[in-house]
Amino acid sequence: MSFTVYILYSLATDTYYKGQTSNLEDRLRRHNGGYEKATKRGIPWKLVWTATKKTRGEALKLEKKLKNLSRERTLEFIKKYG
């Protein structure tokens, strides 16, 4: 099993959301279906970046680093690694 770290973008709220999951397709469906409280306001969300990690531990570590980035640094990160 692998884990996906991802960044979503909402045009509606002009915000980025960072997360990780073992099932990206289902997770995107949940975000865009209004099932997740943290992302309900920003529907629809667009997937703008992903990375695959072998373990949940690795995915959580990267997710934490991404969540600590400012908006400006997030944009730079997406441009550099997207």
C-alpha positions as CSV (number, residue, x, y, z in Angstrom):
1,M,0.0,0.0,0.0
2,S,1.2,3.5,-0.8
3,F,0.1,6.9,0.5
4,T,-0.5,10.1,-1.5
5,V,0.3,13.6,-0.2
6,Y,-1.6,16.2,-2.1
7,I,-2.4,19.9,-2.4
8,L,-5.8,21.1,-3.5
9,Y,-6.7,24.6,-4.6
10,S,-10.1,26.3,-4.3
11,L,-10.9,29.2,-6.7
12,A,-14.0,29.9,-4.6
13,T,-12.0,30.8,-1.5
14,D,-8.6,31.3,-3.2
15,T,-7.0,28.9,-0.7
16,Y,-4.8,25.7,-0.7
17,Y,-5.5,22.6,1.3
18,K,-2.8,20.0,2.1
19,G,-3.5,16.4,3.1
20,Q,-2.5,12.8,2.7
21,T,-4.5,9.6,2.1
22,S,-4.2,6.0,1.0
23,N,-7.1,6.5,-1.5
24,L,-6.8,9.7,-3.4
25,E,-9.9,9.2,-5.6
26,D,-12.2,8.7,-2.6
27,R,-10.6,11.5,-0.7
28,L,-11.2,14.0,-3.6
29,R,-14.8,12.8,-3.8
30,R,-15.2,13.5,-0.1
31,H,-13.7,16.9,-0.3
32,N,-15.8,17.9,-3.3
33,G,-18.9,16.3,-2.0
34,G,-19.0,18.4,1.1
35,Y,-18.3,15.5,3.5
36,E,-15.2,17.2,5.0
37,K,-15.8,20.1,7.4
38,A,-12.3,21.6,6.7
39,T,-12.9,21.9,2.9
40,K,-16.7,22.3,2.7
41,R,-16.6,26.1,2.0
42,G,-14.1,25.8,-0.9
43,I,-16.0,23.4,-3.2
44,P,-15.0,22.7,-5.9
45,W,-11.4,21.8,-5.1
46,K,-8.8,21.2,-7.9
47,L,-5.9,18.8,-7.4
48,V,-2.7,20.8,-8.1
49,W,0.1,18.6,-6.7
50,T,0.7,15.0,-5.5
51,A,3.5,12.8,-4.3
52,T,3.5,9.1,-3.4
53,K,5.1,7.8,-0.2
54,K,5.7,4.2,0.8
55,T,4.5,4.5,4.4
56,R,1.9,6.6,6.3
57,G,4.7,7.9,8.5
58,E,6.6,9.3,5.5
59,A,3.3,10.8,4.2
60,L,2.5,12.4,7.5
61,K,6.0,13.9,7.8
62,L,5.7,15.5,4.3
63,E,2.1,16.7,5.0
64,K,3.3,18.4,8.2
65,K,6.1,20.2,6.3
66,L,3.6,21.4,3.6
67,K,1.1,22.6,6.1
68,N,3.8,24.8,7.7
69,L,4.5,26.6,4.4
70,S,3.1,30.1,3.9
71,R,0.9,30.7,0.9
72,E,3.9,32.3,-0.9
73,R,6.1,29.3,-0.2
74,T,3.3,26.9,-1.2
75,L,3.1,28.6,-4.6
76,E,6.8,28.4,-5.0
77,F,6.8,24.7,-4.0
78,I,4.0,23.9,-6.6
79,K,5.9,25.8,-9.3
80,K,9.2,24.1,-8.5
81,Y,7.9,20.5,-8.0
82,G,4.6,20.6,-10.0
